[in-house]
Amino acid sequence: YKSLIIKTSSNDILVLGDNGWGKLGDGTDANKTTITPVNFSIKPSQISACGTNTFVVGTDNSLWAAGDNAYGTYGNGLKTTDGLFKFVKVTE
């Protein structure tokens, strides 16, 4: 769980460290030994990383998740883990 996720002042995402379960959202599960930008089309307003997942709230208030979804953590009906950020539909 030793990773670093940075939201820059220009709203880009940079990652470093443990990428188990693809939680860094760069499309791989390879650990990062240098700071690596994540190609992500949504501009983040908030980032939260916990255990084996990373969650991003976009500036448009959309919710995205990367990492361990083996038990359906994202609530999107899927149980897949591929290291890419996935849209999470939030209902009221």
C-alpha positions in Angstrom: 0.0 0.0 0.0 3.0 2.3 -0.3 2.1 4.7 -3.0 1.8 8.4 -3.7 -0.9 10.0 -5.8 -0.6 13.7 -6.5 -3.1 16.2 -8.0 -1.1 19.0 -9.5 -2.1 22.6 -9.5 -2.9 22.1 -13.2 -5.3 19.2 -12.3 -3.1 16.4 -13.6 -2.6 13.2 -11.7 1.0 11.9 -11.0 1.6 8.5 -9.3 4.5 6.7 -7.7 5.0 3.4 -5.8 3.0 0.3 -5.2 0.5 -0.4 -8.0 -1.0 -3.6 -6.8 -4.4 -4.3 -8.3 -3.8 -1.4 -10.7 -4.8 1.1 -8.0 -2.7 3.9 -9.6 -5.0 3.9 -12.6 -2.4 4.0 -15.3 -3.7 0.8 -17.0 -1.0 -1.5 -15.5 -0.2 -3.3 -12.3 3.5 -2.4 -12.5 5.0 -0.6 -9.6 6.3 2.9 -10.4 9.8 3.8 -9.3 9.6 7.3 -10.9 6.8 9.8 -10.8 4.5 8.9 -13.7 1.6 10.9 -15.2 -1.7 9.2 -15.5 -3.6 9.7 -18.8 -7.0 10.6 -17.5 -9.5 12.7 -19.4 -11.4 14.0 -16.4 -9.8 16.8 -14.4 -9.7 15.8 -10.7 -11.0 18.0 -7.9 -10.4 15.4 -5.2 -8.4 12.2 -4.9 -8.7 9.6 -2.2 -6.6 6.5 -1.9 -7.3 3.7 0.6 -5.8 0.2 0.7 -6.2 -1.3 -2.8 -8.3 1.5 -4.4 -8.0 5.0 -5.6 -11.1 7.2 -6.1 -11.2 10.5 -8.0 -14.0 13.1 -8.0 -13.9 15.1 -11.2 -14.4 18.8 -11.4 -17.8 17.9 -13.0 -18.6 15.9 -9.8 -18.3 12.5 -11.5 -16.8 9.7 -9.5 -14.1 7.4 -10.8 -12.3 4.4 -9.2 -9.2 2.3 -9.9 -7.8 -0.8 -8.2 -9.3 -3.9 -6.7 -12.9 -4.4 -7.9 -12.9 -8.2 -7.4 -15.9 -8.0 -5.0 -17.8 -5.3 -6.9 -16.4 -2.4 -4.8 -17.2 0.1 -7.5 -20.9 -0.7 -7.6 -20.9 -0.8 -11.4 -22.1 -4.4 -11.7 -18.7 -5.6 -12.7 -16.0 -7.5 -10.8 -13.0 -6.7 -13.0 -9.7 -5.2 -12.1 -7.7 -3.8 -15.0 -5.8 -0.8 -13.7 -7.9 1.8 -15.4 -10.2 4.4 -13.8 -13.8 3.4 -14.2 -16.8 5.6 -14.0 -18.9 4.9 -10.8 -22.6 5.8 -11.2 -23.8 7.5 -8.0 -27.6 7.5 -7.4 -29.5 9.3 -4.8 
